[in-house]
Amino acid sequence: MSASDLSDICKVISVSQNLIQIEILDPAELKKQPEQRLTIGTYLKIADDDGLAVIAIVQAYRIKDPASSDAQAEPSTPSFVMDAYPLGYLDKDGKFQRGGQQIAIPPTHVSIADSDTLAALYSSTKPEGALSIGTLAHDQSVEVPIDGDVFFGKHIAVVGSTGSGKSCAVAKIVQEGRRQSDDQETRAVLNNAHVIVFDLHGEYATAFPGARVLDVKTLKVPYWLMTAEELEEIFIESREESSHNQVSQFRHAVQANKRKHNSCIHVSYDSAVYFSIEEVYNYICNMNAEVIGRTEGEGVPKLADGTLVSKREDVYFHKQHAFVVQSTSKNEKATKGPFMGDFDRFVLRLRTTLDSERLAFLFKPEKAAGKPYKTEDMKELIEGIVGYGEKKGNITIIDLHGVPFEVHSLVVSLLSRIIFQVGFYRKRKPKETEVAFLIVYEEAHNYVPNSPLARFRSVTRSIERIAKEGRKYGVSLMIVSQRPSEISETVFSQCNSFVVMRLTNPTDQNYVRRLLPDAIGGLTEALPTLAQREALVLGECIQVPTLLRVAEITDTPHSHDIAVLQEWRKDWADLPFGSVLDGMKRH
């Protein structure tokens, strides 16, 4: 009998499709064998005499009720009953298969699964598509391969409380996904991996040396790339009484200005082509001050010098004009325009937003020569976002920690939509090789929450569209969050693979439990007590739900906690108030 064989000291007392119960007859004998250590999460091999074996995982154990024993007297040493969930079975060739109904009843052999048996659980993953991010938590000699094609080809959720090792897990996943082959390293060429990371706290640059990092100083996202919804989200206050008029005139001005600057292109309000936001501002100011001449033959806007404006678009874009004074005199009759005074707050909000230095990357992005980006520069702009252009790179980090909080969602919405459109239109063209993008949303609950607020509407729409359609066009999502219950359900429900780390919030735990079949829901009972870097991996990317330990990495994110007590015990250190105040002034 092998050291891991438990057949002499236990017996199978119940078998069902989702539960196998095993009675430990001699706990004292079990304790004598250190190799036979049983814990929650231990893998068991339960075999019959025909060579088939079920692989099950221990979920719980309890002392057997003495009343259920055949013995007349209560035994001096209590026996135990273990509940194990059957994951699947090993066929006669030693290959793991899902299901387990093929085993003969009753199974007669019980043993702790050895390393070879555990390795067989993941043997169906093709070597060329295998992704390794860690080892089995209960046996770290067993490497756990994940089906990388499925993992990255569909959407991913990585969730865990602060301090669970979530950032390092994300870094490990991306590092392994973009790893070069030996031949590529020898030839010093990049592989075809494309990852865009939305980094909310500026912590991932250290994890990816050589990555292209776009922060508030280097990020160029011209306002004219925004859609109608995004433009209105930043400029229009939906609760104002005149908001419907603001929308109608703003839309008209933007579309007319796009036609003015792109005469050779058919444009609409949503067309991603250049327009001058300053000229649109002038137009709105003129509409807010407009006076209509009412003497015979007029009936159109009238400037202070007596000029009649027959077509507003030809006059209002260039500058702010003075209009004639309102009058009831027969010879100088003039009345206020349809929107006169209605846009006072709108004009102030426009001016304040456009003059904000914090938003210069949106409203005043300039090329090296100091000229504004225009329609003809669109290729350069998009290449920089997705890692092409002069400085090519597998990973582009969008560092949002310096971007004003009120436009986080707007920037994420805009860039996400651009990446999706690149994949969408790429798919429609003949190609020799596929191009696939992974978008990583760090702390996703901050900008794609399960919230009806207007300021999240555009980003939710952009990310939900990618969640529902992106896979067809080679665009996948990785949703990273410490609060999965606060993320848009539409987005989260589209994820096919899950990496679940320690979760301490009961609401988040229950949210994750809904992802699992009832029979294996017990696996989530350990979520509050998982060690750092331990993760429950489940979904289409892996044969069976598996608790693994994420491997350590050399290049880690800058997300470590401060050792507060140790820092307090050091000598007094002065605070660099100069740089602190500079940062506060900018934000």
WONORNOR-V680157 format. One record per residue. N is the residue number from 1. PSI is psi in whole degrees, 0 to 359 (* if undefined). BURIAL is I if it has 16 or more other ideal C-beta (glycine too) atoms within 10 Angstrom, else O. Layout:
n=N psi=PSI burial=BURIAL
n=N psi=PSI burial=BURIAL
This chain:
n=1 psi=131 burial=O
n=2 psi=163 burial=O
n=3 psi=334 burial=O
n=4 psi=359 burial=I
n=5 psi=126 burial=I
n=6 psi=8 burial=I
n=7 psi=327 burial=I
n=8 psi=343 burial=O
n=9 psi=7 burial=I
n=10 psi=164 burial=I
n=11 psi=150 burial=I
n=12 psi=125 burial=I
n=13 psi=348 burial=O
n=14 psi=135 burial=O
n=15 psi=125 burial=I
n=16 psi=178 burial=O
n=17 psi=328 burial=O
n=18 psi=6 burial=O
n=19 psi=133 burial=O
n=20 psi=127 burial=I
n=21 psi=133 burial=I
n=22 psi=127 burial=I
n=23 psi=128 burial=I
n=24 psi=110 burial=I
n=25 psi=330 burial=I
n=26 psi=80 burial=O
n=27 psi=328 burial=O
n=28 psi=318 burial=O
n=29 psi=324 burial=O
n=30 psi=321 burial=I
n=31 psi=338 burial=O
n=32 psi=341 burial=O
n=33 psi=104 burial=O
n=34 psi=334 burial=O
n=35 psi=342 burial=O
n=36 psi=32 burial=I
n=37 psi=121 burial=O
n=38 psi=130 burial=I
n=39 psi=168 burial=O
n=40 psi=127 burial=I
n=41 psi=353 burial=O
n=42 psi=139 burial=I
n=43 psi=133 burial=I
n=44 psi=150 burial=I
n=45 psi=115 burial=I
n=46 psi=112 burial=I
n=47 psi=159 burial=I
n=48 psi=185 burial=I
n=49 psi=355 burial=O
n=50 psi=5 burial=O
n=51 psi=358 burial=O
n=52 psi=147 burial=I
n=53 psi=131 burial=I
n=54 psi=139 burial=I
n=55 psi=125 burial=I
n=56 psi=158 burial=I
n=57 psi=133 burial=I
n=58 psi=125 burial=I
n=59 psi=328 burial=I
n=60 psi=163 burial=O
n=61 psi=157 burial=I
n=62 psi=161 burial=O
n=63 psi=134 burial=O
n=64 psi=138 burial=I
n=65 psi=120 burial=O
n=66 psi=330 burial=O
n=67 psi=336 burial=O
n=68 psi=358 burial=O
n=69 psi=150 burial=O
n=70 psi=340 burial=O
n=71 psi=147 burial=O
n=72 psi=326 burial=O
n=73 psi=152 burial=O
n=74 psi=129 burial=O
n=75 psi=148 burial=O
n=76 psi=327 burial=O
n=77 psi=117 burial=O
n=78 psi=149 burial=O
n=79 psi=162 burial=I
n=80 psi=152 burial=I
n=81 psi=126 burial=I
n=82 psi=139 burial=I
n=83 psi=123 burial=I
n=84 psi=139 burial=I
n=85 psi=124 burial=I
n=86 psi=122 burial=I
n=87 psi=326 burial=I
n=88 psi=197 burial=I
n=89 psi=158 burial=I
n=90 psi=125 burial=I
n=91 psi=184 burial=O
n=92 psi=342 burial=O
n=93 psi=2 burial=O
n=94 psi=13 burial=O
n=95 psi=140 burial=O
n=96 psi=136 burial=I
n=97 psi=146 burial=O
n=98 psi=157 burial=O
n=99 psi=185 burial=O
n=100 psi=9 burial=I
n=101 psi=347 burial=O
n=102 psi=346 burial=O
n=103 psi=141 burial=I
n=104 psi=149 burial=O
n=105 psi=133 burial=O
n=106 psi=148 burial=O
n=107 psi=145 burial=I
n=108 psi=347 burial=O
n=109 psi=129 burial=O
n=110 psi=131 burial=I
n=111 psi=161 burial=I
n=112 psi=129 burial=I
n=113 psi=129 burial=I
n=114 psi=178 burial=I
n=115 psi=321 burial=O
n=116 psi=319 burial=O
n=117 psi=317 burial=I
n=118 psi=321 burial=I
n=119 psi=328 burial=I
n=120 psi=336 burial=I
n=121 psi=329 burial=I
n=122 psi=16 burial=I
n=123 psi=344 burial=O
n=124 psi=346 burial=O
n=125 psi=125 burial=I
n=126 psi=135 burial=O
n=127 psi=321 burial=O
n=128 psi=342 burial=O
n=129 psi=12 burial=O
n=130 psi=140 burial=I
n=131 psi=124 burial=I
n=132 psi=120 burial=I
n=133 psi=358 burial=I
n=134 psi=189 burial=I
n=135 psi=165 burial=I
n=136 psi=131 burial=I
n=137 psi=326 burial=I
n=138 psi=352 burial=I
n=139 psi=91 burial=I
n=140 psi=2 burial=O
n=141 psi=350 burial=O
n=142 psi=114 burial=I
n=143 psi=136 burial=I
n=144 psi=106 burial=I
n=145 psi=139 burial=I
n=146 psi=145 burial=I
n=147 psi=100 burial=I
n=148 psi=326 burial=I
n=149 psi=317 burial=O
n=150 psi=318 burial=I
n=151 psi=308 burial=I
n=152 psi=339 burial=I
n=153 psi=343 burial=I
n=154 psi=185 burial=I
n=155 psi=151 burial=I
n=156 psi=144 burial=I
n=157 psi=128 burial=I
n=158 psi=114 burial=I
n=159 psi=149 burial=I
n=160 psi=150 burial=I
n=161 psi=164 burial=I
n=162 psi=131 burial=O
n=163 psi=0 burial=O
n=164 psi=351 burial=I
n=165 psi=19 burial=I
n=166 psi=315 burial=I
n=167 psi=319 burial=I
n=168 psi=324 burial=I
n=169 psi=317 burial=I
n=170 psi=315 burial=I
n=171 psi=317 burial=I
n=172 psi=316 burial=I
n=173 psi=312 burial=I
n=174 psi=320 burial=I
n=175 psi=317 burial=I
n=176 psi=324 burial=I
n=177 psi=325 burial=I
n=178 psi=10 burial=I
n=179 psi=134 burial=O
n=180 psi=152 burial=O
n=181 psi=165 burial=O
n=182 psi=321 burial=O
n=183 psi=318 burial=O
n=184 psi=323 burial=O
n=185 psi=319 burial=O
n=186 psi=318 burial=O
n=187 psi=356 burial=O
n=188 psi=48 burial=O
n=189 psi=152 burial=O
n=190 psi=150 burial=O
n=191 psi=186 burial=O
n=192 psi=25 burial=O
n=193 psi=143 burial=I
n=194 psi=110 burial=I
n=195 psi=131 burial=I
n=196 psi=121 burial=I
n=197 psi=121 burial=I
n=198 psi=105 burial=I
n=199 psi=104 burial=I
n=200 psi=331 burial=I
n=201 psi=9 burial=O
n=202 psi=44 burial=I
n=203 psi=353 burial=I
n=204 psi=351 burial=I
n=205 psi=323 burial=I
n=206 psi=339 burial=O
n=207 psi=342 burial=I
n=208 psi=75 burial=I
n=209 psi=135 burial=O
n=210 psi=353 burial=O
n=211 psi=155 burial=I
n=212 psi=119 burial=I
n=213 psi=121 burial=I
n=214 psi=110 burial=I
n=215 psi=191 burial=I
n=216 psi=338 burial=I
n=217 psi=330 burial=O
n=218 psi=348 burial=O
n=219 psi=127 burial=I
n=220 psi=107 burial=I
n=221 psi=81 burial=I
n=222 psi=140 burial=I
n=223 psi=331 burial=I
n=224 psi=355 burial=I
n=225 psi=351 burial=I
n=226 psi=154 burial=I
n=227 psi=174 burial=I
n=228 psi=315 burial=I
n=229 psi=320 burial=I
n=230 psi=319 burial=I
n=231 psi=316 burial=I
n=232 psi=330 burial=I
n=233 psi=325 burial=I
n=234 psi=336 burial=I
n=235 psi=333 burial=I
n=236 psi=132 burial=I
n=237 psi=107 burial=O
n=238 psi=340 burial=O
n=239 psi=352 burial=O
n=240 psi=149 burial=O
n=241 psi=325 burial=O
n=242 psi=17 burial=I
n=243 psi=325 burial=O
n=244 psi=325 burial=O
n=245 psi=322 burial=I
n=246 psi=314 burial=I
n=247 psi=313 burial=I
n=248 psi=316 burial=O
n=249 psi=324 burial=I
n=250 psi=315 burial=I
n=251 psi=315 burial=O
n=252 psi=316 burial=I
n=253 psi=317 burial=I
n=254 psi=312 burial=I
n=255 psi=318 burial=I
n=256 psi=322 burial=I
n=257 psi=326 burial=I
n=258 psi=320 burial=I
n=259 psi=323 burial=I
n=260 psi=317 burial=O
n=261 psi=353 burial=I
n=262 psi=61 burial=I
n=263 psi=336 burial=O
n=264 psi=3 burial=O
n=265 psi=138 burial=O
n=266 psi=119 burial=O
n=267 psi=155 burial=I
n=268 psi=180 burial=O
n=269 psi=326 burial=O
n=270 psi=357 burial=O
n=271 psi=133 burial=I
n=272 psi=72 burial=I
n=273 psi=160 burial=I
n=274 psi=141 burial=I
n=275 psi=159 burial=I
n=276 psi=115 burial=I
n=277 psi=332 burial=I
n=278 psi=322 burial=O
n=279 psi=324 burial=I
n=280 psi=321 burial=I
n=281 psi=315 burial=I
n=282 psi=318 burial=I
n=283 psi=314 burial=I
n=284 psi=320 burial=I
n=285 psi=318 burial=I
n=286 psi=322 burial=I
n=287 psi=327 burial=I
n=288 psi=337 burial=I
n=289 psi=1 burial=I
n=290 psi=138 burial=I
n=291 psi=137 burial=I
n=292 psi=126 burial=I
n=293 psi=134 burial=I
n=294 psi=10 burial=I
n=295 psi=169 burial=O
n=296 psi=130 burial=O
n=297 psi=2 burial=O
n=298 psi=255 burial=O
n=299 psi=19 burial=O
n=300 psi=166 burial=O
n=301 psi=144 burial=I
n=302 psi=123 burial=I
n=303 psi=167 burial=I
n=304 psi=331 burial=O
n=305 psi=7 burial=O
n=306 psi=357 burial=O
n=307 psi=133 burial=O
n=308 psi=135 burial=O
n=309 psi=104 burial=I
n=310 psi=331 burial=O
n=311 psi=109 burial=O
n=312 psi=319 burial=I
n=313 psi=335 burial=I
n=314 psi=345 burial=O
n=315 psi=320 burial=I
n=316 psi=339 burial=I
n=317 psi=330 burial=I
n=318 psi=319 burial=O
n=319 psi=174 burial=O
n=320 psi=128 burial=O
n=321 psi=157 burial=I
n=322 psi=138 burial=O
n=323 psi=164 burial=I
n=324 psi=158 burial=I
n=325 psi=141 burial=O
n=326 psi=141 burial=O
n=327 psi=148 burial=O
n=328 psi=1 burial=O
n=329 psi=141 burial=O
n=330 psi=320 burial=O
n=331 psi=342 burial=O
n=332 psi=29 burial=O
n=333 psi=131 burial=I
n=334 psi=139 burial=I
n=335 psi=160 burial=O
n=336 psi=151 burial=O
n=337 psi=172 burial=I
n=338 psi=339 burial=O
n=339 psi=14 burial=I
n=340 psi=124 burial=I
n=341 psi=346 burial=O
n=342 psi=337 burial=I
n=343 psi=20 burial=I
n=344 psi=311 burial=O
n=345 psi=326 burial=O
n=346 psi=315 burial=I
n=347 psi=317 burial=I
n=348 psi=318 burial=O
n=349 psi=318 burial=I
n=350 psi=310 burial=I
n=351 psi=316 burial=O
n=352 psi=317 burial=O
n=353 psi=316 burial=I
n=354 psi=331 burial=I
n=355 psi=354 burial=O
n=356 psi=121 burial=O
n=357 psi=332 burial=O
n=358 psi=337 burial=O
n=359 psi=18 burial=I
n=360 psi=328 burial=O
n=361 psi=340 burial=I
n=362 psi=314 burial=I
n=363 psi=349 burial=I
n=364 psi=43 burial=I
n=365 psi=133 burial=I
n=366 psi=150 burial=O
n=367 psi=176 burial=O
n=368 psi=327 burial=O
n=369 psi=2 burial=O
n=370 psi=7 burial=O
n=371 psi=151 burial=O
n=372 psi=152 burial=O
n=373 psi=137 burial=I
n=374 psi=184 burial=I
n=375 psi=319 burial=I
n=376 psi=348 burial=O
n=377 psi=7 burial=I
n=378 psi=322 burial=I
n=379 psi=314 burial=O
n=380 psi=319 burial=O
n=381 psi=312 burial=I
n=382 psi=323 burial=I
n=383 psi=321 burial=O
n=384 psi=327 burial=I
n=385 psi=320 burial=I
n=386 psi=11 burial=I
n=387 psi=15 burial=I
n=388 psi=211 burial=I
n=389 psi=201 burial=O
n=390 psi=318 burial=O
n=391 psi=93 burial=O
n=392 psi=151 burial=O
n=393 psi=148 burial=I
n=394 psi=331 burial=I
n=395 psi=129 burial=I
n=396 psi=124 burial=I
n=397 psi=119 burial=I
n=398 psi=100 burial=I
n=399 psi=105 burial=I
n=400 psi=358 burial=I
n=401 psi=342 burial=O
n=402 psi=356 burial=O
n=403 psi=134 burial=I
n=404 psi=135 burial=I
n=405 psi=324 burial=O
n=406 psi=346 burial=O
n=407 psi=9 burial=I
n=408 psi=306 burial=I
n=409 psi=321 burial=I
n=410 psi=315 burial=I
n=411 psi=316 burial=I
n=412 psi=318 burial=I
n=413 psi=311 burial=I
n=414 psi=310 burial=I
n=415 psi=322 burial=I
n=416 psi=316 burial=I
n=417 psi=321 burial=I
n=418 psi=315 burial=I
n=419 psi=318 burial=I
n=420 psi=318 burial=I
n=421 psi=325 burial=O
n=422 psi=313 burial=I
n=423 psi=320 burial=I
n=424 psi=310 burial=I
n=425 psi=334 burial=O
n=426 psi=321 burial=I
n=427 psi=334 burial=O
n=428 psi=354 burial=O
n=429 psi=148 burial=O
n=430 psi=143 burial=O
n=431 psi=154 burial=O
n=432 psi=323 burial=O
n=433 psi=153 burial=O
n=434 psi=152 burial=O
n=435 psi=121 burial=O
n=436 psi=140 burial=I
n=437 psi=141 burial=I
n=438 psi=125 burial=I
n=439 psi=122 burial=I
n=440 psi=120 burial=I
n=441 psi=95 burial=I
n=442 psi=136 burial=I
n=443 psi=53 burial=I
n=444 psi=335 burial=I
n=445 psi=345 burial=I
n=446 psi=335 burial=I
n=447 psi=2 burial=I
n=448 psi=61 burial=I
n=449 psi=165 burial=I
n=450 psi=72 burial=I
n=451 psi=142 burial=O
n=452 psi=3 burial=O
n=453 psi=142 burial=O
n=454 psi=327 burial=O
n=455 psi=349 burial=I
n=456 psi=3 burial=I
n=457 psi=313 burial=I
n=458 psi=317 burial=I
n=459 psi=323 burial=I
n=460 psi=318 burial=I
n=461 psi=317 burial=I
n=462 psi=311 burial=I
n=463 psi=325 burial=I
n=464 psi=325 burial=I
n=465 psi=318 burial=I
n=466 psi=319 burial=I
n=467 psi=323 burial=I
n=468 psi=330 burial=O
n=469 psi=345 burial=O
n=470 psi=324 burial=I
n=471 psi=329 burial=I
n=472 psi=338 burial=O
n=473 psi=19 burial=I
n=474 psi=29 burial=I
n=475 psi=116 burial=I
n=476 psi=156 burial=I
n=477 psi=146 burial=I
n=478 psi=110 burial=I
n=479 psi=117 burial=I
n=480 psi=126 burial=I
n=481 psi=150 burial=I
n=482 psi=354 burial=I
n=483 psi=74 burial=I
n=484 psi=332 burial=I
n=485 psi=345 burial=I
n=486 psi=0 burial=I
n=487 psi=149 burial=I
n=488 psi=125 burial=I
n=489 psi=326 burial=O
n=490 psi=317 burial=O
n=491 psi=311 burial=I
n=492 psi=325 burial=I
n=493 psi=344 burial=O
n=494 psi=354 burial=I
n=495 psi=139 burial=I
n=496 psi=341 burial=I
n=497 psi=142 burial=I
n=498 psi=134 burial=I
n=499 psi=105 burial=I
n=500 psi=117 burial=I
n=501 psi=192 burial=I
n=502 psi=128 burial=I
n=503 psi=123 burial=I
n=504 psi=344 burial=I
n=505 psi=123 burial=I
n=506 psi=324 burial=O
n=507 psi=317 burial=O
n=508 psi=322 burial=I
n=509 psi=314 burial=I
n=510 psi=325 burial=O
n=511 psi=317 burial=I
n=512 psi=323 burial=I
n=513 psi=330 burial=I
n=514 psi=342 burial=O
n=515 psi=341 burial=I
n=516 psi=148 burial=I
n=517 psi=151 burial=O
n=518 psi=324 burial=O
n=519 psi=330 burial=O
n=520 psi=13 burial=I
n=521 psi=337 burial=O
n=522 psi=339 burial=I
n=523 psi=331 burial=I
n=524 psi=353 burial=I
n=525 psi=336 burial=O
n=526 psi=356 burial=I
n=527 psi=318 burial=I
n=528 psi=342 burial=O
n=529 psi=9 burial=O
n=530 psi=142 burial=I
n=531 psi=165 burial=O
n=532 psi=136 burial=O
n=533 psi=2 burial=I
n=534 psi=141 burial=I
n=535 psi=141 burial=I
n=536 psi=116 burial=I
n=537 psi=128 burial=I
n=538 psi=166 burial=I
n=539 psi=194 burial=I
n=540 psi=345 burial=O
n=541 psi=349 burial=I
n=542 psi=146 burial=I
n=543 psi=313 burial=I
n=544 psi=149 burial=I
n=545 psi=130 burial=I
n=546 psi=134 burial=I
n=547 psi=114 burial=I
n=548 psi=166 burial=I
n=549 psi=118 burial=I
n=550 psi=132 burial=I
n=551 psi=151 burial=I
n=552 psi=154 burial=O
n=553 psi=154 burial=I
n=554 psi=311 burial=O
n=555 psi=105 burial=O
n=556 psi=155 burial=I
n=557 psi=155 burial=I
n=558 psi=71 burial=O
n=559 psi=19 burial=I
n=560 psi=152 burial=O
n=561 psi=153 burial=O
n=562 psi=133 burial=O
n=563 psi=86 burial=O
n=564 psi=309 burial=O
n=565 psi=319 burial=O
n=566 psi=321 burial=O
n=567 psi=321 burial=O
n=568 psi=329 burial=O
n=569 psi=354 burial=O
n=570 psi=169 burial=O
n=571 psi=154 burial=O
n=572 psi=136 burial=O
n=573 psi=133 burial=O
n=574 psi=145 burial=O
n=575 psi=132 burial=O
n=576 psi=77 burial=O
n=577 psi=332 burial=O
n=578 psi=307 burial=O
n=579 psi=328 burial=O
n=580 psi=313 burial=O
n=581 psi=325 burial=O
n=582 psi=317 burial=O
n=583 psi=319 burial=O
n=584 psi=324 burial=O
n=585 psi=323 burial=O
n=586 psi=333 burial=O
n=587 psi=* burial=O
